[in-house]
């Protein structure tokens, strides 16, 4: 499918709950990922990473340092590393979900503002350990919850000796000031919320325009924290393909979880899911995903976060925007039909603002080009269609 990264959720030994994000031992790999007859765990990880590299994939792993499992030995070995409440007991981390607060009873929150020497050295040594095993990227879970100088110190230290290592800040749901702080902390990428956009409300472009000058972002049509898109859209393959193409062309990076390409509908579960939960594919859009990714690779405008200008095509069912490269030498017009049932048309004169001054125009639409009248005065976009026109 023309991807160049492989992201794995936490592979560390889980605690009592069995959640991948409830880590008991950072230096042990969970036995669910290990073949007991295939040699030492670190050797198995090295081999997996070598196999991935042979396929052109760099490996990124989850880096979870905001909390541990409640049964982690670190609680006994380093009790001062944990955040404690007024009663002196360790605190369970939580988050707000709408009007309610969700608390994770299987986790204990780390206080990364204390014991800079011991605790910070522990996290740096941990990142170095997995980098030495071949890991080239770290998705830093709930990165915005860690304040102070830990991230700049850790990232700077790792990059001094391993400059190719890439850091991704899981930043969903954080206030903009936290995004600015993360951008100033040395992260290479953040994540954006375009998955939830209806192509109408102003918030998504507002966020993009605020963060784009600071740090590139990654989009996704679904993730391990969301419902499956095929289920949300009731098996509408055209709509699923459109949302993937939009995610890929909107931001500098794009990710999908395993099974997206086959229309899987069962939500991923970081506690209960096992290999036997693999579903019977509803479809196979690997070819489409590959075509979109090749399109993405072919133009700088799709790999950078330059200016985005909206274009009014005179049809409320069509969403159109112009994506520029940062130096404004390249631009692309992306037209999306929001209507999942009916084709929608527009007059080509409506796109004149985009075409004006273009030395070269290329129709690079994934899955086929626009239908148009013989005189090219009117163009039609299929239901859930996406059209891409590039200019240089």
Buried (B, 14 or more C-beta within 10 A) or exposed (E): BBBEBBBBBBBBBBBEBBBBBBBBBBEBBBEEBBEEEEEEBBEBBBEBBEEBBEEEBBBBBBBBBBBBBBBBEBBEEBEEBBBBEEEEEBBBBBEEEEEEEEEBEBBBBBBBEBBEEEBBEBBBEBBBEBBEBBBBBBBBBBBBBBEEBBBBBBBEBBBEEBEEBBBBBBBBEBEEEBBBBBBEBBBBBBBBBBBEBEBEEEEBBEBBEEBBEBBBBBBBBBBBEBBBBBBBBEEBBBBBBBBBBBBBBBBBBBBBBEBBBBBBBBEBEBEEBEEEEEEEEBBEBEEBBBBBBEBBEEBBBBBBBBBBBEBEBEBEBBBBBBBBBBEEEBBBBBBBBBBEEEBBBBBBEBBEEBEEEBEEEBEBBBBEEBBEEEEEEBBBBBBBBBBBBBBB
